[in-house]
Amino acid sequence: MKVNFLYSKEKDIWCLLNKGKSSNNSNTPTAVYQELVSEMGESPDETSTALFIDAYLKKHVLRIKTITDEYQKIFDGISREFQDHAKKVFGVSISKDLNGYLTINSRCPYNIEENWFFVSITKPNPELTMMHELWHFYTWNKFGKDEQARLGFKKYNELKEALTVLINIECAHLLPEGIKDEGYSQHHELRGMMLRLWSQKLDINYVWDEASRKI
């Protein structure tokens, strides 16, 4: 698997308009979306959002080419070791190449079918977002459609979001000192359960099955 980091104005607009106001895991608008609404009104469209993005990049002196190159370098530096550890955890690999799109939004969605995810350029420690989003791809490759069909979208979503807590155990050495994957507050208890299950048995099937029975 290789991840190519790119910037697309069209994708950035989509991310702000579709995931800035709310998402599956949070009904709170992101700070950047709130700023967009403050400047462009309650119902920003693609044109006004494009103008906002241009002004935002200029205001904060965010040079896209420089950041894209930086993010590529960061990921390339941890890619092999991350993939090795993820394969050890899940027992599967990601065979397709993916695109990592930069966004000024702090919320970073992903798309399994189209092989892309977002990384924010307004948040520190991009390697955390990279590993977090890719963890979802490994989860899907391991458990995928069958488990989502069995559990339903809501429970599957809770499990796959909580499962990123294992990054703090298996990939801690790839994160900056003191940085952890915190997840969402509503998954706090589930994440704690998964850590306990993982400490009992280093078996992702065991962790998933036990956790899915208890939620």
N, C-alpha and C positions, 0 to 999 in steps of 0.2 A: 504494500500500500504506500502510495505517495500522496501527500496533500499539497496542492498548489494554492498559495495564498494570492488572492486577487481583490481588486476593488471594482465594483460596478455601481454606478449611480442609480441605475434602475433597481438593483437589488437593495440598495440602502434605503431608497424611497419605500420599497415594499416592506422592508423590515420595520421602519418607523410607523407606517400607516396601519400595518396589520398586527404588529406585536408591541407597539409602543404604549397603547392605551391599556391593554390587558393581555393575558395569556392563559393557558390551561392551568397554570400553577399560581398565578397572582392577578388580582383585580386592580392592583395599584399601578397607575401610569408611571412610566419611567421619567426621570428628571428631564431628559432631552425631549421627550414627547410633550411634557408640560411646557417646556420652553417653546416648542413648536406651536402649540395651541395659543400660548400667550402672545406670540408675534403674528400668527397667521389666522387666528380665529378657531372656533370650536370644531369646525369640519374642514381641516386642511385637505387639499387635493394634491395630485401628483406634481402639478406645476408649482404651487406654493411651497411644497415640501422640498422640491429641487432647489428653489431659491434659498430656502432656509438652510439646507445642507451646505450650499456654496458659501453662504455668509458665516456659518458655524465653523467650517474648516479654516476660513480666512481669519476669523476672530481669534481662534485658539492656535493658530499657526500649526495646523496639522498637515504635514506634507505626506500625501498618500503614498507616493513611490518609496519614500524613505521608510515609512511604517511597514509597507508591504514587504520590502526587503528584510527589515528587522524581524518581522514575524516568521518569514520563511527561514531565516537563519536560526531563530529560536527553536522552531519545530524540528528542523533538520538535525539540530544538536541533540535532541532527546528522542527522535523518532524510533530509531532501532531498538533502544532499550525499552521505551514505552511499549512498543509492539510485542517485544519478547515477554514482558511482564503481563500484558493484557492477554496474550495467548496462553500463558501459564494459568491465569485465573479462569478464563472462559473455555479454553480448549478449542478455540476457533480463531481463524484469521480473517482479516478484511482483504479481499483480493482486488477490489476495484480501487482506482485512484479517486480521490475526493477533491472538492474545491472548498477552501476556507475563505469566505467573503468577509471583508472588513465592513464595519458599520459604526456609525456614531451613536447608535442606540446601545444601551447597557443590557438589553435583553437579547439573547442570542439563540434563535430557533435553529432547527436543523430539518433536513428532509432526507429520509432514507432512500426513497425511490429515485430521487434526482442526485443523490450523492454529494450533498453540500451541507455546510453548517456556517454559522456566523461567529465572528470574533469581534468584540468591541474594541475600538481604539480610544475609548474614553475611560476604560478601566485598567488598573495596573495588573501585572502578572498574567499576561495572555496565555502562558503555558497551562495555567489552571483551566481556563475556558476550553482550550484545545483538547485537553485530556478528558474533561467533563463531557463535552459533546461527543467525542469519539467513543467514550465508554457506552453511550447510548447505542452507537452502531454495533459495538461488540455484543451488547445485550440483545439487540434485535437479531443478530446473526446466530446467537446461541438459542434464544427462546422464541423470538419472532412471532409470526402470525398465529401459530398454534396456541401460544400462551395468551396472546391478546384476545383471541377468539374464545378461549376457555374462561378467562377471568373478566373480560370486558375491558373497555378502554380505560376507565377510571382506575381500577385496581392495577392494571398493567402499568399505567402511568406512575402511580404511587411507588410501585416496586422498582421500576427502572430509574426513577429519580433518586430514591433512597439508596440504591445500589452503588451510586457514585461515592458513597462513604468509603468504599474499599480502596479508592485512589489514595486515601490518607494512610493506608497500611502498605499497599503494594507498590505505590509510586511516590511515596513521600520524598525520596531522595531526588526526584526529578522536579520538585517544587522549590521555590525560593524558601529560605529559612523562615519559619513561623507562619507559612501560608498553608491553609487547609481548605478542602472542599466542604463548605458549610451546609450546602443544600437549602431547602426551604423549611421554614419553621414548622409547618404542618406535618413534616415527615421526620421530625426529631426523634420520636419514640421508635419509629420503624427503623431508622438508621442505627440507633443504639442496639436494637434487637439483632440487626444484621451483623454488627460488629461482634456481638456475643456468639452468634451462630458460627461466624467465620473463625473465631478463636477456638470453638469446640471442634470444628472439622473444616479443613481447608478444601472444601468441595462446593463449588458454585451451585450445583444442583441441589445439594442439601440446604444451603442458605435460601435459595429461591423457593423451594418446595415448602420448607418450614415457615418462612415468612408469609407466603401466599395463603397458608392455612390459617394464619392468625390475624389477618387484616379483614 
